[in-house]
Amino acid sequence: MRFLRVLLLLAVWSVSAAPLQARRPLPIGVVFSCGPEDSMFRSSLSGIKRARSELDVKITSYLCNYNSAEYESTVAEAARRNRLVLAVGSPLAEAVDRAARAHESADFVLFDAKSVNPGVSSVLFHQSEASYLAGVLAVRLAARRNSRKIGIILGERGEKTPAMLDFLLGFEQGAKDADGRTTLLKRSVQSWNAPQKAKAIARAMHDEGAQVIFQAAGLSGNGVVEAAIEEGFYVIGVDEPQERLAPGVVLTAVLKRFDLALFDVISARVGGHLRRGATLHYRLWNRGVELSWTSNALIPDELRRELEGLSYRIVDRAIRVASCYNDDGTFKATLKPLPPEFSASGSGKK
């Protein structure tokens, strides 16, 4: 009987071993092109924390601090150590393509760009829709200062990063729809991590008369906020609610919900629903992009109601906002890249 009992125990252990092994936390590597101070990283954190809390996963973060020399090796390391690799930031696109071909057993998802590799899933944010609202907001607040000049400062030119062109398309359309007489000043920092350069550009733009400046420039955008504090103009931020950086200066931010997208993708993979090569779209209707309203003191109630009404019209397709993406997520080849004058040294006037 004792021998039989031992056999039964061994049978139970052997049967239960497989489920225990299957329930081991899913190893996930999240690679960021940016560093820990960047708004894109901070926006992603709550999604990672939620996944750790609600799902059976083990998540390791890798930060490249915009060092392009580290992109390929960092993504490759994440692929060797994890079964799911999430690459956050369009600069990682080429590194993801190479790693996916070398590590076919791992699943890869590229955020903020469309991968050319059919085995890599992609997450796209239609930031032009929220940027349209930002354009209307900028014009309305500039008008309160008796100005028709606003500005936009981007991290890179659109031929390098389609998302940058998407910001511009929506912001410019919203501004022109709000007031066709608006002058939009445009600059590119040509870097995600040059806040002092961005600060100098913002000050020069304000000297030209811009009373509201939209910055979508990564860590460089902090320099725009510094200039606004010193010079007294308004700023629209990006990726996360940035009103806390300067409550009397930052109006709102064009949010790209990296937190939501990261949790959705991780949840889908844990549940076995993530399809390789799929493209996931985040828009106004699913709150993948939106304006933040952490502080409303600078924005009159009637203007907020106007923006909310415009948001519903965009969702209903009554307003069709220009985009740099085709329906399948590929970049529209018919669109021209940002012109040469869209630079730190050019006038950038339109």
C-alpha positions as CSV (number, residue, x, y, z in Angstrom):
1,M,0.0,0.0,0.0
2,R,2.8,2.3,0.8
3,F,4.4,1.6,-2.6
4,L,1.0,2.3,-4.2
5,R,0.7,5.6,-2.3
6,V,4.1,6.7,-3.5
7,L,3.2,5.9,-7.1
8,L,0.0,7.9,-6.7
9,L,1.9,10.9,-5.4
10,L,4.4,10.7,-8.2
11,A,1.5,10.5,-10.6
12,V,0.0,13.7,-9.1
13,W,3.3,15.6,-9.2
14,S,3.9,14.6,-12.8
15,V,0.5,15.6,-13.9
16,S,0.6,18.9,-12.0
17,A,4.1,19.7,-13.3
18,A,2.9,20.6,-16.7
19,P,0.3,23.2,-15.7
20,L,2.8,24.7,-13.2
21,Q,5.3,25.1,-16.0
22,A,2.6,26.5,-18.4
23,R,1.7,29.1,-15.7
24,R,5.2,30.4,-15.4
25,P,5.2,34.2,-16.0
26,L,5.5,35.2,-19.6
27,P,8.9,36.9,-20.1
28,I,8.5,40.2,-21.8
29,G,11.2,42.7,-22.9
30,V,10.2,46.3,-23.4
31,V,12.8,48.2,-25.3
32,F,12.6,52.0,-25.4
33,S,14.4,54.2,-27.9
34,C,14.3,57.0,-25.3
35,G,15.5,57.5,-21.7
36,P,13.8,57.6,-18.3
37,E,13.1,61.3,-18.4
38,D,11.3,61.2,-21.8
39,S,7.5,61.7,-21.8
40,M,7.1,58.6,-24.0
41,F,8.7,56.4,-21.3
42,R,6.7,58.0,-18.5
43,S,3.5,57.5,-20.5
44,S,4.3,53.8,-20.8
45,L,5.0,53.2,-17.2
46,S,1.4,52.9,-15.9
47,G,0.7,50.3,-18.6
48,I,3.7,48.2,-17.6
49,K,2.7,48.5,-13.9
50,R,-0.9,47.5,-14.7
51,A,0.3,44.5,-16.6
52,R,2.6,43.4,-13.8
53,S,-0.3,43.8,-11.3
54,E,-3.1,42.1,-13.4
55,L,-1.3,39.6,-15.6
56,D,1.1,36.6,-15.1
57,V,4.1,38.3,-16.7
58,K,7.7,39.1,-16.0
59,I,8.7,42.4,-17.6
60,T,12.2,43.7,-18.2
61,S,12.7,47.3,-19.5
62,Y,15.6,48.3,-21.7
63,L,16.4,52.0,-22.3
64,C,18.5,53.2,-25.2
65,N,18.6,56.9,-24.3
66,Y,18.4,57.7,-28.0
67,N,21.8,56.2,-28.6
68,S,21.3,54.7,-32.1
69,A,24.5,52.6,-31.7
70,E,22.7,50.6,-29.0
71,Y,19.4,50.0,-30.8
72,E,20.3,46.7,-32.6
73,S,22.2,45.1,-29.7
74,T,19.6,46.0,-27.2
75,V,16.7,44.6,-29.2
76,A,18.7,41.5,-29.9
77,E,19.4,41.0,-26.2
78,A,15.7,41.4,-25.4
79,A,14.9,38.8,-28.0
80,R,17.3,36.3,-26.6
81,R,15.9,36.6,-23.1
82,N,12.1,37.0,-23.7
83,R,9.3,35.5,-25.6
84,L,7.6,38.8,-26.3
85,V,9.6,41.9,-27.4
86,L,7.8,45.3,-27.4
87,A,9.8,48.0,-29.1
88,V,8.6,51.5,-28.2
89,G,9.7,54.2,-30.5
90,S,9.9,54.4,-34.3
91,P,13.8,54.7,-34.3
92,L,13.8,51.0,-33.3
93,A,12.2,49.8,-36.6
94,E,15.3,48.5,-38.4
95,A,16.6,46.8,-35.2
96,V,13.3,45.1,-34.7
97,D,13.3,43.8,-38.4
98,R,16.7,42.3,-38.0
99,A,16.0,40.7,-34.6
100,A,12.7,39.3,-35.8
101,R,14.5,37.5,-38.6
102,A,17.1,36.1,-36.3
103,H,14.7,35.1,-33.5
104,E,11.7,33.6,-35.1
105,S,10.4,32.0,-31.9
106,A,9.8,35.3,-30.2
107,D,6.9,37.7,-30.9
108,F,7.7,41.3,-31.8
109,V,5.5,44.4,-31.6
110,L,6.8,47.8,-32.9
111,F,5.1,50.9,-31.4
112,D,4.6,54.2,-33.2
113,A,5.6,52.9,-36.6
114,K,4.6,50.3,-39.2
115,S,7.0,47.4,-39.5
116,V,8.1,46.3,-43.0
117,N,8.5,42.8,-41.6
118,P,5.3,40.8,-42.1
119,G,6.0,38.8,-39.0
120,V,6.1,41.8,-36.7
121,S,2.9,43.4,-35.3
122,S,2.6,47.2,-35.2
123,V,0.9,49.8,-33.1
124,L,0.0,53.1,-34.7
125,F,-1.2,56.2,-33.1
126,H,-3.3,58.5,-35.2
127,Q,-2.0,61.6,-33.5
128,S,-3.2,63.9,-36.3
129,E,-6.7,63.6,-34.9
130,A,-5.8,65.0,-31.4
131,S,-3.3,67.4,-33.1
132,Y,-6.3,68.9,-35.0
133,L,-7.9,69.8,-31.7
134,A,-4.5,71.2,-30.5
135,G,-4.4,73.4,-33.6
136,V,-7.8,74.9,-32.9
137,L,-6.9,75.4,-29.2
138,A,-3.7,77.2,-30.2
139,V,-5.4,79.6,-32.5
140,R,-8.1,80.4,-30.0
141,L,-5.6,81.1,-27.2
142,A,-3.3,83.1,-29.5
143,A,-6.3,85.3,-30.5
144,R,-6.9,86.2,-26.8
145,R,-3.4,87.8,-27.0
146,N,-4.3,89.6,-30.2
147,S,-2.1,87.3,-32.3
148,R,-2.6,85.1,-35.3
149,K,0.8,83.4,-35.0
150,I,1.4,80.0,-33.6
151,G,4.3,77.5,-33.8
152,I,5.2,73.8,-33.9
153,I,8.5,72.3,-33.0
154,L,9.2,68.7,-33.8
155,G,12.0,66.3,-32.9
156,E,12.8,65.2,-36.5
157,R,11.6,65.8,-40.0
158,G,8.8,63.6,-41.3
159,E,10.8,61.6,-43.8
160,K,12.7,60.1,-40.9
161,T,9.7,59.7,-38.6
162,P,6.2,59.6,-40.2
163,A,4.6,60.4,-36.8
164,M,6.2,63.8,-36.9
165,L,4.5,64.6,-40.2
166,D,1.2,63.3,-38.8
167,F,1.5,65.8,-35.9
168,L,2.0,68.6,-38.4
169,L,-0.8,67.6,-40.7
170,G,-3.4,67.6,-37.9
171,F,-2.2,70.7,-36.2
172,E,-2.0,72.7,-39.3
173,Q,-5.5,71.6,-40.5
174,G,-7.0,72.4,-37.2
175,A,-5.4,75.8,-37.1
176,K,-6.4,76.7,-40.6
177,D,-10.0,75.6,-40.0
178,A,-10.2,77.7,-36.9
179,D,-8.8,80.8,-38.7
180,G,-7.6,80.7,-42.3
181,R,-5.5,83.8,-41.6
182,T,-3.3,82.0,-39.1
183,T,0.5,82.0,-39.6
184,L,2.1,78.8,-38.6
185,L,5.8,78.8,-37.8
186,K,7.6,75.5,-38.1
187,R,10.9,74.2,-36.9
188,S,12.6,70.8,-36.3
189,V,15.2,70.3,-33.6
190,Q,16.7,67.4,-35.6
191,S,17.2,65.6,-32.3
192,W,15.1,64.0,-29.5
193,N,17.6,64.9,-26.8
194,A,18.7,68.5,-27.3
195,P,16.6,70.7,-24.9
196,Q,18.9,73.7,-25.1
197,K,18.7,73.8,-28.8
198,A,14.9,73.5,-28.7
199,K,14.8,76.3,-26.1
200,A,16.7,78.6,-28.5
201,I,14.4,77.7,-31.3
202,A,11.3,78.4,-29.2
203,R,12.6,81.8,-28.0
204,A,13.3,82.8,-31.6
205,M,9.9,81.6,-32.6
206,H,8.3,83.7,-29.9
207,D,10.4,86.7,-31.1
208,E,8.7,86.2,-34.4
209,G,5.3,86.5,-32.7
210,A,4.2,83.0,-31.9
211,Q,2.0,83.1,-28.7
212,V,1.3,79.3,-28.6
213,I,3.9,76.6,-29.5
214,F,3.1,72.9,-29.9
215,Q,6.2,70.8,-29.1
216,A,6.5,67.1,-30.1
217,A,10.2,66.7,-29.7
218,G,10.9,64.1,-27.0
219,L,13.2,65.2,-24.3
220,S,14.1,68.3,-26.4
221,G,10.6,69.5,-25.6
222,N,11.6,70.3,-22.0
223,G,13.6,73.2,-23.5
224,V,10.5,74.6,-25.1
225,V,8.8,74.6,-21.7
226,E,11.7,76.4,-20.1
227,A,11.6,79.1,-22.8
228,A,7.9,79.5,-22.2
229,I,8.4,80.0,-18.5
230,E,11.0,82.7,-19.2
231,E,9.3,84.4,-22.2
232,G,5.6,84.1,-21.2
233,F,4.1,82.2,-24.1
234,Y,1.9,79.1,-24.0
235,V,3.0,75.5,-24.8
236,I,1.1,72.4,-25.8
237,G,2.9,69.2,-24.8
238,V,2.9,65.6,-26.0
239,D,2.5,62.0,-24.9
240,E,1.6,62.6,-21.2
241,P,-0.2,65.3,-19.2
242,Q,2.6,67.9,-19.1
243,E,0.7,70.6,-17.3
244,R,2.5,69.7,-14.1
245,L,5.8,70.9,-15.7
246,A,4.6,74.5,-15.7
247,P,0.9,74.9,-14.6
248,G,0.6,78.5,-15.8
249,V,2.3,77.9,-19.1
250,V,1.4,74.4,-20.5
251,L,-2.2,74.4,-21.8
252,T,-2.6,70.7,-22.4
253,A,-0.9,67.8,-24.2
254,V,-1.6,65.6,-27.2
255,L,-1.7,62.3,-25.5
256,K,-0.6,59.1,-27.2
257,R,-1.8,56.4,-24.9
258,F,1.3,54.2,-24.8
259,D,0.1,52.9,-21.4
260,L,-3.2,51.7,-22.9
261,A,-1.6,50.2,-26.0
262,L,1.1,48.4,-24.0
263,F,-1.4,46.8,-21.7
264,D,-3.7,45.8,-24.6
265,V,-0.9,44.1,-26.4
266,I,0.5,42.3,-23.4
267,S,-3.0,41.2,-22.4
268,A,-3.7,39.9,-26.0
269,R,-0.4,37.9,-26.0
270,V,-1.1,36.4,-22.6
271,G,-4.6,35.4,-23.8
272,G,-3.3,33.9,-27.0
273,H,-5.0,36.5,-29.2
274,L,-2.0,38.5,-30.6
275,R,-1.7,37.8,-34.3
276,R,1.7,38.2,-35.9
277,G,1.8,41.0,-38.6
278,A,-1.4,42.7,-37.3
279,T,-1.6,46.5,-37.1
280,L,-3.4,48.0,-34.1
281,H,-4.8,51.5,-34.6
282,Y,-5.3,54.0,-31.7
283,R,-7.5,57.0,-32.5
284,L,-9.9,59.4,-30.8
285,W,-12.8,57.0,-30.8
286,N,-10.9,54.4,-28.6
287,R,-9.1,57.0,-26.6
288,G,-5.8,56.0,-28.0
289,V,-5.1,59.7,-28.7
290,E,-6.7,62.7,-27.0
291,L,-6.0,66.0,-25.2
292,S,-5.2,66.0,-21.6
293,W,-7.2,68.2,-19.2
294,T,-5.2,67.9,-16.0
295,S,-5.6,71.7,-15.5
296,N,-8.4,73.7,-17.0
297,A,-7.6,77.0,-15.5
298,L,-6.1,78.4,-18.7
299,I,-8.8,77.1,-21.0
300,P,-12.2,78.7,-20.8
301,D,-15.2,76.4,-20.5
302,E,-16.7,77.5,-23.8
303,L,-13.5,76.6,-25.6
304,R,-13.4,73.2,-24.0
305,R,-17.0,72.6,-25.1
306,E,-16.0,73.6,-28.6
307,L,-13.1,71.1,-28.6
308,E,-15.3,68.3,-27.2
309,G,-17.8,69.0,-30.0
310,L,-15.1,68.9,-32.6
311,S,-13.8,65.6,-31.2
312,Y,-17.2,64.0,-31.6
313,R,-17.3,65.3,-35.2
314,I,-13.9,63.7,-35.9
315,V,-15.1,60.4,-34.5
316,D,-18.2,60.5,-36.6
317,R,-16.1,61.4,-39.7
318,A,-17.9,64.7,-40.2
319,I,-14.4,66.2,-40.0
320,R,-11.9,64.2,-41.9
321,V,-8.4,64.9,-40.5
322,A,-5.5,64.5,-42.9
323,S,-3.1,61.6,-42.0
324,C,0.2,60.3,-43.2
325,Y,-1.0,56.7,-42.9
326,N,-3.0,54.6,-45.3
327,D,-5.7,52.4,-43.9
328,D,-3.3,49.5,-43.6
329,G,-0.8,51.6,-41.6
330,T,1.7,52.1,-44.4
331,F,3.1,55.6,-45.1
332,K,1.4,57.5,-47.9
333,A,3.9,57.6,-50.7
334,T,2.0,60.5,-52.3
335,L,2.8,62.8,-49.3
336,K,5.9,65.0,-49.7
337,P,8.4,65.1,-46.8
338,L,8.7,68.2,-44.8
339,P,10.2,70.9,-46.9
340,P,13.9,72.1,-46.5
341,E,12.9,75.2,-44.7
342,F,11.4,73.1,-41.9
343,S,14.7,73.2,-39.9
344,A,16.2,74.9,-36.9
345,S,17.8,77.6,-39.1
346,G,15.0,78.2,-41.6
347,S,12.2,80.7,-41.2
348,G,9.6,78.1,-41.3
349,K,6.8,80.5,-42.2
350,K,3.8,79.4,-44.2
